[in-house]
Amino acid sequence: MSELAAGKKIKVLIVDDHPHGREGIRDIIRMDSSFDIVGEADSGEAALAAVQKAEPDLILMDIHMPGMGGLEATQQMKLLYPSVIIVMVTVSDDSTHLFEAIKRGAQGYLLKNLAPSSWLEYLRAVAVDEAPVSKELAYRLLREFDPAQKTPARTSPSDWPKPDRGDETASPLTNRELEILEQVALGFSNKAVAEAFGLSEHTVKNHLKNILQKLHLRNRVQLVRYAIEKGMASGDNKPR
């Protein structure tokens, strides 16, 4: 997605069953002229109807709503409109809900108590698929796949031991692409990965574009899931 790069506005659909909730989100989004609110909905059912009419680029989806909740609505929307970006909006960072949202196709999440500047910075990054999956969420995803993991917190890509990638001969990725994929899956930003490998951010972005194309994936969240499922995001210090 390149609307921001092309100077076009990002069309946003707001989905929340509480009028005050929609009003609060509306006020934040209107602070940035990069975004254009093209519709609102108060339920999952109404959101599905609104998507067809408004054709949004980005949906801000409340998780808990009467009737069809945000999780089910997200799953149905991604089946019908796979290119739309869905960011869950929640008052809690409950790992169960976040993990389930990602499994159903969401590409990110925002806490309602975050500062407006944090919202806008994150949404601008999501709109061009440059928002990193947070290290905390990456770790939660890893724990969800393997609850026995006891991985300590790490703050830099260079701190993470090399995981066992399995049979690399079957991978379409180069060694550098595998290294970058691993770091992205562990929640590190383009900037952090670039610094760790002595590359420019532009080079890292190009590598990520190639990785997505080779693996037939659409975004960073799908890359994280792919890496975890392939055992590439393990924190175990396994010998190479």
N, C-alpha and C positions, 0 to 999 in steps of 0.2 A: 504494500500500500504506500502511495507516495503523494497524497493530497497536500501535505504540508510543504513538501519539497517543490511541488508544482504551483504553490500559491493558492490552491483551492481550499475552501473551507471543509471541515470535517462535519458531516451530517450526524447529529446525535439524537437518539431516541431515549427518553427517560422512562423507566418502568419502576413504579413504587406505589403501593396501595395507600399510603398516607399522603394527603394533600400537602402537609407541612414538609414531608420528606421530599416530594417533588419540587416544592418551592425552594428548599435549601439547595438542592442539586442545581436547579435552574439558575439560582443566583450565582453559584460558583462558575458554571459553564459560561455565563454571559460576561464574566470578567475577562475572557480571552476571545478576541475576535477571530481566532483560528477555527472556532467551533460555531456551528449553526444548529440550534435546536429545531428539529423538524417534526417532532411529535412527542406525546406523552401517553402513558397507559397506566392503569391502576390494577392490572392483573396479568397473568401469563396469557390468558385467552385474548385479552385486548391487545397485548403486545404482539402476538402473532398476526392479528389483523392489521395493526399499525405498521408492521415491517413491510408488508406487501404494498401498502399505500405510500409510505414515506421513503422507503428504500434508504435507510440509514447506513452509514459506514461503521458507526460505533453505537452500541447499546449499553447503557448503564442499568444493570438489572439487580433489583432487590432480591434477596434470597427467600425471605419469608413473606408469602402473600396468601390470602385465602384462595381456595380453588386451586388452579394450576400455579404452583409455586415457581420460583425463579430457576430452580434446578431442572425441573421438567421442561419449562419453557425454553431454557438454554439448549437442552438436548434436541428438542423439536426444531428450533430455529437453525441450529447448525446442520441438521439434516436437509432442511429446505433451502437455507441460504448459507452455504459453507464459508463464503468469503467475508461475512459480517463479523466484526470484532465485538466480543461480549466481555464486559468487565463487571464482575459481581460487586455489589455495594452492600456492606454489612456492618452491623454494630459490634460484631465479635469476630475474632480471628480463629474461631474453632477449626482445628485442623481437619476434622471429619468433613465439615461442610466445604471447606476450600478444596480438599482433595477430590471430593465428589463433583464439585463444579468443574474442575479441570478435566476429570474423566469424561464429563459430558460436553466438553468443548470450549469452556470459558478460557480466555487468554490472560486473565489477570483479576485482581480484586483490589478494592479500596475500602478502608475503614471510614465510617461516617464521621468519626471524631478527628480525622486528620485536618491539618490546616489547608485552606483553599489553594495556597501556592503549591503544596505537595500534590494535591489532586491534579492541578493543571500540568505540572511538570511530568507527572506520571502518564497522564492521558496523551500528552504530546508525544512522549516516547512510545507508548503503545500504538499510536496511530501510524507510526512508521516502523513498527516492529523492532524497536531498539530498547524496549524496557526489559531489563534483566529480571528473570525469576529470582526473587530474593533468596539469599543464602539460607534463611530460616525456612522458607517454603520448600526449597530444594531438599533440605535436610529432612523435612517432614515427609516429603514424597519418598525419599529413600527409606525412611523408617517404616512407612506404610507398606512398601514392597518387602522389606526385610526388618521386622521388629527387633531382631537380635542385634541390629547395628548399634554400636556404642561409640560412634564417631565423635571425637572432640571437636569443638568449634575451631575454625581456622579463618584467617582474615585475608589471605592472599592466595592466588592460584599456585604460587610456588610452595605454599605450605602443605598442599595436598599430595600424598604419596601417589605414585603411578598405579592405577587400577589394572586388574587383569581384563584385557579387552577380549579375551577368547580368541577365536579364529579370525585374525585380521585379514587373512587371505580372501575371505568371503566378503569383505567390506569394499564398497566402491570408493571409499574416502582415502585420501593420501594420509601419510603419517601426521603432517601438520594439521590437516583438517580434523583428524581424530583427536589430536591434542586440544584444539580449540573447542571442539564439541564437548569434550570432557569438562572443560572449565565453565562453559556456558551452562552445562547441566548442573554444575555445582553452585550456580547462582552468581557468577562473576560478570561484571559489566564488560562491554567492549573495551573501555578504557583500561580496566584492570588486566584483561587478557593481553591487550596490546603491550602494556608495560612489562608484563611477565615474560613475553617472548621477544621483546625488542622490535615490535612491529608498529606500524601506524594504525590508528583506528580505522582508517579507510581500507587498509589491507584486511583487517579483521572482518569488516563488514562484507567485503568481497568474498572472503572465505565462507562466511555464514550463508551468503546467497548461494554459493556453489553447493554447500552442504545440503541446504534445503532442496535444491533442484535434484541433486543426486539421490536423496532419500525420499523424494516425492512428499515432502512435508510442507506445511504452510507457515509455521511460526515457531518462536522460541519455546513456547510451552510444549508443543509437540516434540521438539528436539529433546527437551528434558525427559519426557516420557520415553522416547525412543532410547536414550542413553541409559536410563535406569533399567528398562526392560532387557537391554543387552548386557547389563552388568558393567557398564562403563562408568557409572557414577558412584561406585563403591568407595567407602572410606577406608577399607582394609588395606594394609600395607603388604600387598601380595608381591612376590618376586616376579620380575619380568624375565 
